[in-house]
Amino acid sequence: MAFYNSWNFSKLSSFPDSSHLSIDLKSLFADISVVLKDTKNQPVRQLTLPDILSVLSDITMIEGEAGSGKTALLRKIAILWASGTCPILSRFSLVFYISISSTENQQTLSDIIRKQLVGSTTLLNENVLEEIIRHLGNQVLFLVDDYGETELAPEAIEDLMLNNPANRVSVAATTCTGTGRKLRKYARNVIGIQEFPLYSSIYLCRQLFSHDMAFVETFLLELISSKTLQAALKTPLFAFALCVYWVENPNEKVSGDTVICKAYLMHNMLNHPKERDRVKALISSCGQLALNGLIQSCFEFTDGDLCTSGVNSNDALKFGLLSKLTSQRLHPIYKFFHPSFQEFLAGIRINELMESTDSVQVEHATLYLRQINTFIKIAGRYHYFLKYSCMHSPKTTSIIISYLFDLMNNSDAYDCQVDTTNHLQHHPDLANIEEIISLLSSNKQHFLLSFVFYMLLYFSIKVAQESNSMTECAPIILRFLSGQDLSMDLTSPNVELCRFLKQYPEAFSMIRSLTLSVSGTECESDLDFVHNDDFASHWDVQTVDQEYSQAFQLVSEVFQKTTPKNYLLRKNVDLSNLVFNVGTSKSPVLKIEVSGHIIDWGTLLCNLMVFLSLSDRIELYVKCCPGFLASVRMCIEKYVDKFVKCSICKVGLSTEEEKLIIQMSSLETLEVTVSHLPEYLISHLDRFQELKELILTCRLSDEWDVINILPDGFKKLQHIKKIELNNVNLRTHSLQFAKFIEHFSNLSCFVLSCDCCPEFEKLIKTLSQNRQIKKIHLSGLFITNKEILDLAAVLPSLTDLVVLKIEGNRCVDSGGLNALAQALPSLVNLEELYLPSGPAMKESAIVIIRQFKHLPNLKNIYLTNNVLDDSSLMALAHETKEGNLSNLSMLNLSANHDITQAGWRDFFLTIDNLASLTELCIARVYAHQFKTDPSTLIALVQCVSRLHRLNKLIMHGWLLDEKDLEMFNAMKQKHPQSKSFMLLWQWILPFRPIVNE
């Protein structure tokens, strides 16, 4: 008993050479998950520790993976018995703990006990021991640890097992999973140790680091957010190894899953100090096995697989690199303890190949790497493998990140086809990022490119820092950043990126712009209205047949999939101690984007001050953030002459804030979208001598009498290139507005939205005299037949016009539109045309469409809101067939509800020669849905198959059933854009339709 109560026995350390951390089993014992098994090795019931103690009779086999807690369990039993406070164990008069790994084959049982427990001077021989066993019988408990660890157990132990029916002693013997076949022959009870409960891992961490709860919190946050880390902590050994590694490497900033793999290999080295070379060779061969399996998405291996990779199965089992599964199998199966460990060993192996002096091995490594050839593979299936591969040498890390960066110039890398989803069983946290890449694939020129850029940037910086390879990798990362727009969340910035920019401030001068975003609370989204239950009151709930019900998705279910879980209130990161020694290496442009209600103004001010000095050109965007300008006044005033753009949206401005904006003397762009007229600001616009763009939008229709308060000096702003006025009142001052326009000789973009413009004729004539005009966008109730005639009269003078957008529905006389049609041929440089709606437009549609042959540069056409019927739609189809719209990239025909199914069918069968078309919209509004006729759908499918560059088809309101989708998907598989094609046809609404069963 004294021995069991001693520190030497109760102390447990899986790392013999480490004195930094150990566990006292007397005071610290975490729950393990244990089940009782039947003769077929199937679980019967869960066991608690008292249950385990109760079933200890005859021979009990306790099996579990290496490090699952078998030794700790046996020692805990001995300690509990020796304490005399465990009634369940009081039935045993003697308890002998025997470690097989500490025995010799020729030792007798009494020799083993004397050497391991009671001391060599004790007079205990075989005769005395046999008499004790004969007399006490089942009151004697042998705790045999590591049975099966060696090829042959000592003969004395085998005799103990074999003769037990006569001896009647109780034996609890532990064995590794897959090595207990012989022991199972003797066992009356079989107990299996399952995966270590996650709460037990947390318990160990909290107990061992009770002195540093901040560290525990950091670990818990990583654990909560990483399913991979949770799955890797499947045994007490891994949890303890993680703690040991952190104690011995307190300054190493490496993610937990990487630490577990490193610590486990360290454990093997320390446990076999005399066989380190043998272990290293085994790690290499197992790495080859892991690498081969990873490429083939294989996580279970046969003897043949081991032989091919040069793995000695006995050594792999002995050193705990592989587990062997034999139960109910004709042939044994081998596995790594977790797929992450397989990926880690594969990373070690590819690093060996890349660092080899043998060119053949280097070529093999290159071939392996080239199989990771799409971004969805990089972000998903091979994410952890790439991460672990970069942990070992600067050479390998630099090769891998260079390869990944080069893929951005390879169009095939955006392929979103997935060969297998096996990896998601082990890494479920990768499913979201794969889904995001798939959803963004149809917009790869914008959203996907940006997403992939940051994914690769963050990955490369993180692995370079964690592997201490930054010196070698920095030049590669800097080249990757060159000419890019870089964004950063100022409230929760990427720490690794900040650290990189501090270390290499020359990056600021290499990028095109730096954007700092600040997202506060209650930030209004452009899609918030679909979450509002009142939305349903504006629409009738549709009634559909069961087969078409999938055309309607509930908004709460859709957004639930993509909404991240907030486990804690987000804390603003204080960057005030971050100092960038940029010198002359300043960013060309610094953009500050603010939205929502700010709570922590103090931290925001400090963080802004860190970055405002990084550029001599600052752009400020404020949306739904009341009081922002006043709160950061000190920051703005210090750098007021560096602001070149100010955009204010949905924010009421105080007079003090308007005056602050007026101080921005270098302002080139002013954009204001608010409800109440900022009179002081508008009356002092002449202060902005560098102003190039002025955008004023009243959120309430036709409320602002802007022109009346413009200063006379406004006309002296010679640099003006863009004027955009939305929802303004021009009833009494449209002539004055036209006179202002006369002075802007550099004006190239004019946008006007209002309800009344009496002097439009004068205004449009003034615009036509400006040879710089490239874009005209007119909308609002003021557009009638007269305004169309006025516009048509001046179009021949606007030969350089690139964009013409006319939005309105009050054209009831076709005379103006026919005149517009006659004037269109003069716009030979026109690329985008948006035509008005209304009955007159429907009458003139064919006349206008026939003019398209004179517009060879047309790229975007909008014919929407009931302007087409079957005949005009066919006229458009004939224009395409004759090759008159060969440069068209986007065709929007939405909300044309008078077109019949036959009209659509003939259109789909006729259109041709649209080699550049990438987007087609034929959507219908919610209240005008129809079932797609089979012949119409066949024609549509055939049409899409001919449009080889089409990657987005928008057809909301076209009800499709399963067979329709099958037909479309079959075509899509053969389409040249199959890798990125997006079909949008499902409504996302806050209410469900009525379904006819």
Number of C-alpha atoms within 10 A of each C-alpha: 16 11 16 23 16 12 12 10 18 22 14 17 19 18 22 13 12 13 10 11 17 18 18 15 19 18 8 13 16 19 18 23 19 23 20 20 16 14 10 8 13 13 15 11 12 15 19 14 13 11 14 19 14 12 18 19 19 20 26 23 23 30 27 22 22 24 21 22 23 24 20 21 22 21 22 20 21 25 24 20 23 19 14 11 11 15 9 14 21 14 13 16 13 18 21 18 21 24 18 22 14 11 19 13 12 11 15 17 22 18 19 24 21 17 17 17 18 16 14 13 8 10 10 16 14 12 10 12 14 14 11 14 18 15 12 16 18 21 19 23 25 20 23 21 24 21 27 22 18 12 10 11 17 20 15 17 20 14 11 16 21 13 13 18 12 10 19 18 23 23 24 23 29 29 25 25 21 19 21 20 13 10 21 18 12 17 19 15 19 23 26 25 21 18 18 25 19 19 12 19 23 18 17 20 20 18 13 19 15 12 10 10 13 11 13 18 12 10 16 15 12 16 19 11 14 17 15 22 20 18 20 24 26 21 27 25 23 24 23 26 27 23 22 25 19 17 14 13 11 9 8 14 13 16 13 21 25 19 21 25 23 17 23 22 21 14 22 20 20 17 16 14 12 10 12 14 12 13 20 14 13 20 22 20 23 27 25 25 25 32 25 18 18 19 15 10 16 16 19 17 18 14 14 10 15 19 13 13 17 16 22 15 18 12 14 21 19 18 20 19 24 23 22 22 16 16 15 9 8 7 11 15 18 23 18 21 17 18 24 23 25 26 26 25 29 29 26 25 23 28 23 20 21 22 17 13 10 10 12 12 16 18 13 14 19 17 11 14 17 12 10 20 17 22 24 24 20 21 20 25 26 18 18 23 24 24 23 26 24 29 23 17 18 21 15 21 28 24 16 18 24 16 16 23 19 11 17 17 10 11 10 13 19 26 19 22 13 13 9 10 14 13 18 14 12 16 22 15 15 20 16 14 15 19 16 14 24 21 17 19 22 24 15 17 10 11 15 18 17 15 15 20 19 13 15 20 18 16 18 27 20 23 25 27 20 18 20 18 21 22 12 14 22 20 14 17 22 18 14 19 18 15 13 15 16 19 17 16 14 24 21 16 18 14 13 18 16 16 15 19 18 17 15 16 22 19 22 27 20 20 21 16 21 23 19 19 19 20 18 16 12 12 16 15 10 7 8 9 13 17 17 13 11 11 13 15 8 7 10 10 14 15 13 20 15 12 15 17 19 17 19 21 17 16 17 14 12 12 12 10 10 12 8 9 8 8 9 7 6 9 9 16 15 17 21 15 9 13 13 20 15 19 10 12 16 22 23 17 22 29 23 23 18 22 24 19 19 19 11 12 13 11 16 21 17 16 20 18 18 15 19 19 19 24 23 16 22 27 19 18 16 21 21 22 23 18 16 20 20 15 16 17 16 13 15 21 14 12 17 20 16 21 25 24 21 20 17 21 18 19 19 18 22 15 13 13 20 18 14 17 20 20 17 21 17 20 26 20 21 20 17 22 20 20 18 16 20 20 15 17 21 19 18 18 21 19 19 20 18 17 24 21 19 17 16 24 23 21 18 13 16 19 16 24 17 20 19 16 15 21 15 12 14 21 18 14 18 16 16 25 20 20 18 18 19 23 22 24 23 25 15 15 16 20 19 15 20 19 14 19 20 16 17 22 17 16 24 20 21 18 16 18 24 21 17 19 23 15 18 21 20 16 22 20 18 17 25 19 14 19 16 19 23 19 20 20 17 20 19 21 14 19 23 16 18 17 19 21 17 19 22 21 19 19 21 17 18 23 20 19 24 20 20 18 18 17 17 17 21 18 22 17 17 19 18 24 28 22 19 22 20 17 19 20 20 17 23 17 19 25 20 19 18 18 20 26 22 17 18 21 27 22 20 22 26 20 19 23 18 16 16 20 17 17 19 19 20 25 19 20 20 17 23 22 20 18 27 28 20 18 14 22 22 20 21 22 20 18 21 20 16 13 16 22 28 21 19 23 20 21 18 17 22 22 22 21 19 13 17 12 18 13 17 20 20 18 23 21 16 17 21 20 18 22 17 17 22 20 20 19 19 19 23 22 15 15 11 14 16 14 14 16 16 14 12 19 21 18 19 19 20 15 18 20 18 17 21 17 20 26 24 20 18 20 19 24 23 22 22 23 16 11 11 16 12 12 13 19 15 11 15 21 12 11 20 16 20 20 20 24 23 21 16 14 19 18 15 18 21 19 19 16 18 13 13 11 7
